[in-house]
Amino acid sequence: MKPEVLQLSPVLIPSINARLNELYTLRPYYQQSDKAAYLKEHGHNIRGVISGGHTGISKAIIMQLPKLEVVAVNGVGTDAVDMAYARERGIHVTATIGALTDDVADLAIGLLISVCRGIGTGERYVRDGQWSKSATPLVPLPLARQFSGMRVGIVGLGRVGRAVATRATAFGCPVSYTDLQPISDVPYTFVASLKALAEQSDALILAAAADNAEGIINAEILDALGAHGFLINVARGKLVNEPDLVDALSQGRIAGAGLDVFVDEPHVPEVLFSLDNVVLQPHRASATVETRTRMGEIVLASLAQGLAGERPAYSLTT
Ligand code: 8YV
């Protein structure tokens, strides 16, 4: 009998799905309309879980899975997983560590260039036919802001933060960062206070884990970033006090934002839809074929190792 694996979120790579289907009886929880009934029916047989970084798994769900051995997170963030309870139960929780670093850093820089250069605004101007209608082309569009050389402040110098720093450096940007403590093997300037980092930066890029960091970007930090500053978030929506951000953007108290993540995905504050100083993405920083394939391989390996009674190589709990 194949082990049963509960899927809390989909895997988008067909070859990975084919192998998962060969090896396991997959229970697609995320597709069910009556999730409680589905758990009641299958929960007692489930030995593995596949989830996404944003979705995670709650204690309430784990409690209904008495035979659970491994939770394979198809992502790096584990802030939505009840890690303490998983540890208590001896459940392996794995993450796709290192697999998505480059993509997330690429998107962070992409969002920053997009918002400061007004790529979305320019694109809409062309698509809407305004450029061809205009008697004096380009005049109606305001000049953009240069990215190269911008002072970049990174919040959280982990794998993604470092990859962002490398890229920003290649654009001639002086890089500063804040983290729990200074990191000795990097050439970037450590700034202990988040507010001071915001004051000294033209762009603040969020690359921190969200565990215990809810709402650290609030009105005070946004005002420190100031009317010429940009905020980029490729980490977690909950790092930001979203109403404060919406106010700061609507009132022009910061210059703009590039956002891949939100507090209550897939719900995005509607006020943002009409703002030209915001670039919005539907949590897609790791969504390339190459990266999702690498992530899927780690999910496969983690399930196989965990269900064979071994400690998975990417386990964070055991
Ligand atoms: C993924 C993420 O989009 O890695 C994470 O923690 O949130 C994202 O990169 C997500 O996990 C896909 O399932």
Boltz pocket constraint, residues with backbone or C-beta under 6 A from the ligand:
constraints:
  - pocket:
      binder: B
      contacts: [[A, 9], [A, 10], [A, 51], [A, 52], [A, 53], [A, 54], [A, 74], [A, 75], [A, 76], [A, 77], [A, 78], [A, 100], [A, 235], [A, 283], [A, 284], [A, 285], [A, 286], [A, 287]]
      max_distance: 6.0
